[in-house]
Amino acid sequence: MLAGSLPLRLCLLPALAGIALHGFAIPSMRQPTADLPGVSKGRVSCRWVAPYVREAIERVNKRSNMTVTWFDETGKVLREVAGGTLQPGFLVVVKDGHSIIYGINGGWQLTLPTKPGMESYLTGTPDGRYFFSEDFKNDKVEIDAYRDGARITHLGPYPARDSFVQPGDDGSLAVLVWDSPAKTTPQVLVVGPDGKERFRVQCDPKTRRPVPGPDGTGALLTVYGKDGGEDGEYFAWYTAQGLRHSLDVGPNAVFMGWVPGSHLALIWTSVGEDSRYALVDWDTGKIRWDIPCPGNGQALSIALTPDYALFAVAELHQPAGGDKQWIRSFYALSLQDGSPIAYWRAQYPRRFDDRDRGAFLWRDQTLYFVTAGEFLEIPAADILAKRNGWSATPANN
């Protein structure tokens, strides 16, 4: 079985199904309901899946062809690959019984070794630099980690628990294993972006969904309730010294991402359609701030930087003399108290079908916002200087 994955940080808002909360979701290819009569016999669909990387699909009757094209910054075609399955950060093409992996970023490719009798789970970092192959056989797990197409480490075999490997944005990884084939003591294993094991410590048997801390310095685990269900679940922060802090952040809590170079984690909580966002300092185990979605809207995507948290938001806006309409806005929030430090609003309202929603994506230390039809660099200097449409406070109309 060849299985791809969506990162843990990829979530859906209940109020706007299909909108990706975190900054690394590839915009969906689904289209609005057709507005032409008759039976469709042919269609062409294109989208940007990442900066300088395009997917094109041609459908003629029942036949469909997909091609992924990589461009350089001058628009020159670097390579084209036909067919395959796109996942965040990589493309998988199966040819002659072999799985060929193409990095979305960096131009690398690799052919996975054949491992008879093993089931494989494939995942990677959203920026396309790191790729992981997790292989299972006879209740044991082995992990191969690659950077830019070159293998940097082989881990295991370990007695496997019911958990897949979870990569961090920087290439760190965390996975739940057992201490021995007897499966008596659960452990969390954390590996840094250099492929070296950082630590392996005992953890609560009810833990799930391990998230590595930056540079493999820790692991944030979800601890399920008394009966193993979601009621009463909370987060637990582990380091090489074991359990350091535990905290109930709120209902239906979901990890969203780390502020780079820190142990500050953004957590999304929700009750029905009401969403809140908490920034937790895991060095102290305390919540720094807890706020509703900026603009009282719905978060489309979130990017975390060392200077601010950047929210792309669909909010209801009522211009003077007009009706309320959905419009896209961007809020840069202070990491100290969650207050807005800069704001940008689109000029025209949007339907927010799947092609319009978009997501943030890092590429080589540069932040982009990617929709199906366009990708844009988001300069930090513009936000901090409040220029090129950025302002200190929302406009009134």
N, C-alpha and C positions, 0 to 999 in steps of 0.2 A: 504494500500500500504506500503510495507516494502522497504525502499530505502537505499542503501549504498552510500558512498561518496568517492571521491578522494579529498585530501586536495587542497586548493587553490594554495599552493606553487608547485603543481605538474604541469609541463608545457611541451609542446612538441616543439622541434626545427623544423622550417619549412624545413631546409636543410637535417635533418636526422630524418624523421618522426619516432616517437616511442621512441626517446631517451629522458629520463627524465632529466630535468635540475637540479632540486633540489635534496638534498641528501637523500630522503626518499622514492623513488619509488621502488616498487617491480618489479624485472625483468620480462618481459613478457614471457608467455609460447609459443608464436608463434614460429614456426620452419622455417628454410629455405626451399625453394622448394625441394620436394623429388627428389633424384637422383637415384632411383631404378625404373625399369619397373614394370608394372602390377598394380593390385589393392590392396591397403593396407588392410590387414585383422586384424592386431594387432600392437599396438605400446605401449611402455612404456616411459613416460616422467617424469623426476624428476627435481626439482629446489630447491635451498635454497630461502626461502621467507624472512628470517631473520637469524641472527646468532643462530645456534643450532635448527632451525625450518625448516623442509623439507616438501614440497608438492610432492606427487607422484600420477600420473594419469595412469591408465591402460585402454587401449581401445581395445576391441575385437569386430570386426564388428561394430555394432551400439551401443553396450553397453559400458559404460564408468564408471569407479569408481575412486574417488579421496579420498586420505587419507593424513591428516596432522600429522606429527610426531614431538614431542618435545624431545630433547636430553639434558642431562647435559654435563658438560665440559669433562667428562671422556668417553662420547659416550653412556652412559646408556640411554635407552628409558624411558622417564618420563611419557608420555601419547600419545595415538593415537586417532584421531577423524576421522571418515569416513563421507564423504559428506560435504555439506555446501558451503558457498560462502566466499572467502577470500577478505578482504579489508585491506588497510594499517593499521596495528596495531591490527586487530582482525579477527576472523572467526565467521560467523553466520550460525547456524544450526537450521532449522525449524523442530520441532518434535511434533506431536500431537497438532498442532495449536499454539505452543509456540516457541518463538525465544530464543535460547540459545546462549550466546556470550562467546567466548573463547579468552582470551588475548594472543596475540602472545608472549608477554614478561611477566614473573612473575607467570605463572601457574594458573592464576585466571579464574573463569568462573561465569556467572550469568544468571538467567532466567528472561527475561523482563516481567513485569506485563502486563496482558491483559488489553487493554484500548479500549473497544468497540466504534466504530464510529470515532476513531482517525486515522489519517495518520501519520506515523512515518518516520523520517529521522535520520539515524544513522551515526555517525562519531566518530573519535577518534584521539589521537595523534599517530604519526608514531612509537614511541617507545613502544606502546601498554600498557602504564600505565594508561592513562585516556580514558574514553569512555563516549559518550554523546548520549542521546535519546531525540530528539526534536519532540514533538507531536502537531499536528494541529487539531483544531475542531472549527467550527463556527467563523472563522476569529480570533481565539485566539491561542496562542502558549504557551506550557509549556516545560520546559527543565529539565531533570534529568542528573546530572553529577556524574560519578563514578570514583573512583581511586582504582586500583588493585581489581576491582570487587565489592567494597563496595560503596554504594551511599553516597555522601558527601553533596549534596544539591538538593533541588527541587526549581525551579524558575518559577514564573508566577502563573496564566495565564496573558499574556500580549496581547494587541491588536497587531496582527501580521502584519509586512510589508512583501514585496516580497523578503525575504532574509533568507537563512539558517544560522544557527549558525556556526561560524568559530573558531575552537580551535587554540590556540598557542601551540608551542612545549612543553611549560612548564605546560600545563593544563589550562591556562587562556582561556577565551572565550569572544567573542564579537558578538552581534546580533543587528539588527535594529528592532525597535518597534515603536509604536505610543504612544503618551502621554495619550490617552484616547480612548474610543470606537468611539468618534466622528472623530478620525483620522485627527486632525488638525495640530499637531506638531510632526514631526519625531524626534526620539531620537536614540542615540546609547547607549546600555547597555553593560558594561564591568564587568566581574567577574574574580577574581583571582584564582590561582590554589588551594586555600583552600576552594573554593566554595562560598566565600563571595563577595557580590556586592561591587565593587570598586567605580563606579560612573555611573550616567545615565544623559546625557546632550542632549540638543537640537542640531541637526545637519542639514546640508543643505538637502533639500528634494531630491536633485539629487544624493545623496551619495549612493554607493553600495559597496559590497565586504569588509566588516569591518574586520580588522586584529587586534587582541589584542596585545598591547605592552607587554614586559616581566613583569611578576608578575601583569598583569592587570593595569599597570601604565598609559596606554593610549590606543588609538585606531587609526589606520591608515586606512582611508577611501578613496576610489576612488570616485571622483566627476565627473559626466558625463557632457558632453557639453551642450550648450544652449538648444538644442532640445532633450536632453536626450540620444543622441548618443555618440559614442566614440570619435568623433572629438572634440578636445579641452579639453579632460579630464585631470585631474590632481589629485595629492594626497593632503589630508588634515589630519593634525595631531591634535587629540583631547585629552584633559586630563580632569580631574575633573573641571578645570577652564574654559572649553569650547575650542573653536578653538584656537590653538597656532600658527600653521604655515600651509601654503599651498604652493605647489611647483609643477611646470610642469617639470618632470624629463626628459621626452623625448617621442618619438612616441611609441605607443603600449607597454606602461610600465606595468610591472608585478612585484609584490612584490615576493622576493625570500626567505627572512629570516632575522632574527635578529642576530646580534653578541651577544652572551650570556652576560647578565649582563649590557647591554647598550641600548641606543636608536639609535644605528647605524643599518640601514636597507640596505640590498643589493637589488637593483632594476635592472631588465633586461629590456632593450629597444631594439627595432629592426626595421629595414626597409628592407623588403625583406629578403635576407639571411645574411645581415650585422647585427651583434649583438654587443651590448655594455653593460657594467656592471658598475653601479654607486653605490657608498657607500654614503648614505645620513645620516647626523647627524640631527635627528629630535629635539634635544635639541636647535639647532640653526636654523633649517630649511634650511641648506645649504649642497651642495654636496661637500664631502671631496675629492673624486676622481671619474673619469669616464674613463674607459679603454675598448679597444676591448677585445675579448676573448683571454686569454693567448695562445701563440703559433700560433695565427691567425687560430685556428682550430674551432671545435664545442664542446661546453661544454656538457659532458655526465651527470655530477652530480656535485653538489657543497655542501660543508660542511663549516659552519661558526663556528669558535672556538674563545676563548678570545685572542688568539695570532696571528691568521692568517685566511685568507680565502683559502680554499683548493678546487682547481678545478681538476676534472678528465676530460681530454680533448682528443678528437679524432683529431689528427693533421696529415697533410700530411708531410711525412718525406722522404727525398731522401738520402739514404746512398751513400757513394763514389762508383761510377761506377754502380749504380743501378737506378731503376725507382722509381718515387714517389709512396708511399704506405701509407695507413692509419695506424697509430700506436697510442697506448694509452700512454698518458703522464699525469703526475700529477704536478701541480704548487701550491706552497704555496705562497700566496701574502701578502705583508705588509698591515696592516689595516691603516697605516698612509698615504701611497701614492699609493698603488696598485702595487708596484714593486715586482718582484719575489724575494723571500728570500731563496727558496729551490725548487729543480726540480728532478723529477724521470721519466725515460722513459723505456718502456717495451723493451725487447730484440727483439721481433718478431712482425711483422705487424698482423693486425686483419681484419676480414671481417666485424665485428661489426653488426652481426645479433643480434636479440633480446637477445639471451642467453649470449652474450659477453659484453653487454653495462654496466650493473651493476649500483650500486648506493651506496652512503654513508648512513649509518644508525647508530644512537646513541643507545647504550644499556647500561644502568647503568653507565653513565659517560665515557664509552669507545666507541671510534669511530671505526666502521668497514666499509669495502667496500665489498658489496655483489653482486656477479653475480649468475647466475643460477647454475653454477657448483662449486662455491667456495666462501667462505667468509674469510676475512682476517682482523686482527686487525691492525690499523694504529697508531703506537706509536708516540705521539708528540715528545718524546725525540729523535727519529731517525731523524725527520724532522729538529728540531732545532739544533741538533748536526751535521747534514748532513752526516749521516752514513747509512750503509746498502742500498747503491744504490742512496741515496739522495746526490745532489751536489748543489753548489751555482749557477751554470749557466748551460744551456742546453749543452749537448755534441754535437760535430760537426758531428758525424756519428753514 
